Amino acid sequence: MRYSAFRIFKEGLTGNKGWKPVWRDPEPKAEYDIVIIGGGGHGLATAYYLAKEFGHRNVAVLEKGWLGSGNIGRNTTIIRSNYLLPGNEPFYEMSMKLWENLEQDTNYNSMVSQRSILNLFHTDGQRDAFVRRANAMFLAGADAELADAAALRRELPFLDFDNARFPIKGGLFQRRGGTARHDAVAWGYARGADSRGVDIIQNCEVTGFDIQNGKCLGVETNRGAIKAKKVAVCVAGSSSRVMAAAGMRLPIESHVLQAFVTEGLKPVLPGVITFG
């Protein structure tokens, strides 16, 4: 089922009786070609592109909670490719191009808004660093725009340019940058993966791994054992804990991050904008 303005109009006239669940709720099979642990943005995107680009259909995504219940369950994420190092700038620029076509590709409203990203600088040293970053962006084919204080005053007069501690001397724009709704990104990928045959299994926590002779043959879950030819782990902050169950000690550690994020919502009353 494809979403469209016509479909919304039709359903409105017929009592909204034609909408279907966004994805199935299958029981886990005994074996898959690929099992992906983690039903967040990374896990679902992996499943989606495996199915769409490489034709892998016998794939399962295992999520210990519900889709959108983990780190992905935030209202806003920043999309950008304003990086410096040659190892990451081309990577994020490719990612930026995926963002620009994501909603058309998945036929799902992920609230992608290219409202631009601006990084301010307050010292001459920061300015020089941003010049280097802008040049790295240009070399990778990304857009970058260095603005001095006068240009920013014309465009953003509400900023406190003369703050005694952090005077604003300029900034680096990426006009193509912006925001997207984090959990809706996961839902869009889930819908696209499901429509291509991927099983998305919620409330299915991985509790261990079936490892024999140094090879992973599957996973143990609270819903039974699942065999797999390949296992991918996409569990963000839980990576160290999950991989410890496989006997692997990762050279990383997770730290709790709490952030206050706001998101502009559509008006609920004429002339009124609400914020969440």
Secondary structure as the mmCIF struct_conf table of DSSP 4:
data_model
#
loop_
_struct_conf.conf_type_id
_struct_conf.id
_struct_conf.beg_label_comp_id
_struct_conf.beg_label_asym_id
_struct_conf.beg_label_seq_id
_struct_conf.end_label_comp_id
_struct_conf.end_label_asym_id
_struct_conf.end_label_seq_id
HELX_RH_AL_P HELX_RH_AL_P1 ALA A 5 LEU A 13
TURN_TY1_P TURN_TY1_P1 THR A 14 GLY A 15
BEND BEND1 ASN A 16 ASN A 16
BEND BEND2 VAL A 22 TRP A 23
HELX_LH_PP_P HELX_LH_PP_P1 PRO A 26 LYS A 29
BEND BEND3 ALA A 30 ALA A 30
STRN STRN1 GLU A 31 ILE A 37
BEND BEND4 GLY A 40 GLY A 40
HELX_RH_AL_P HELX_RH_AL_P2 GLY A 41 PHE A 54
BEND BEND5 ASN A 58 ASN A 58
STRN STRN2 VAL A 59 LEU A 62
BEND BEND6 LYS A 64 GLY A 65
TURN_TY1_P TURN_TY1_P2 LEU A 67 GLY A 68
BEND BEND7 SER A 69 GLY A 70
TURN_TY1_P TURN_TY1_P3 ASN A 71 ILE A 72
BEND BEND8 ASN A 75 ASN A 75
STRN STRN3 THR A 77 ILE A 79
BEND BEND9 LEU A 85 LEU A 85
TURN_TY1_P TURN_TY1_P4 PRO A 86 ASN A 88
HELX_RH_AL_P HELX_RH_AL_P3 GLU A 89 GLU A 100
TURN_TY1_P TURN_TY1_P5 ASN A 101 ASN A 101
HELX_RH_AL_P HELX_RH_AL_P4 LEU A 102 THR A 106
TURN_TY1_P TURN_TY1_P6 ASN A 107 ASN A 107
BEND BEND10 TYR A 108 TYR A 108
STRN STRN4 SER A 113 SER A 113
STRN STRN5 ILE A 117 PHE A 121
BEND BEND11 THR A 123 THR A 123
HELX_RH_AL_P HELX_RH_AL_P5 ASP A 124 LEU A 139
TURN_TY1_P TURN_TY1_P7 ALA A 140 GLY A 141
STRN STRN6 GLU A 145 ASP A 148
HELX_RH_AL_P HELX_RH_AL_P6 ALA A 149 GLU A 155
TURN_TY1_P TURN_TY1_P8 PRO A 157 PHE A 158
BEND BEND12 LEU A 159 LEU A 159
TURN_TY1_P TURN_TY1_P9 PHE A 161 ASP A 162
BEND BEND13 ALA A 164 PHE A 166
STRN STRN7 GLY A 170 GLN A 174
TURN_TY1_P TURN_TY1_P10 ARG A 175 ARG A 176
STRN STRN8 GLY A 178 ALA A 180
HELX_RH_AL_P HELX_RH_AL_P7 HIS A 182 SER A 195
TURN_TY1_P TURN_TY1_P11 ARG A 196 GLY A 197
STRN STRN9 ASP A 199 ILE A 201
BEND BEND14 ASN A 203 ASN A 203
STRN STRN10 VAL A 206 GLN A 212
TURN_TY1_P TURN_TY1_P12 ASN A 213 GLY A 214
STRN STRN11 LYS A 215 THR A 221
TURN_TY1_P TURN_TY1_P13 ASN A 222 ARG A 223
STRN STRN12 GLY A 224 VAL A 233
HELX_RH_3T_P HELX_RH_3T_P1 ALA A 236 SER A 238
HELX_RH_AL_P HELX_RH_AL_P8 SER A 239 ALA A 244
TURN_TY1_P TURN_TY1_P14 ALA A 245 GLY A 247
BEND BEND15 PRO A 251 PRO A 251
STRN STRN13 GLY A 264 GLY A 264
BEND BEND16 VAL A 268 VAL A 268
STRN STRN14 LEU A 269 LEU A 269
TURN_TY1_P TURN_TY1_P15 PRO A 270 GLY A 271
STRN STRN15 VAL A 272 VAL A 272
STRN STRN16 PHE A 275 PHE A 275
#
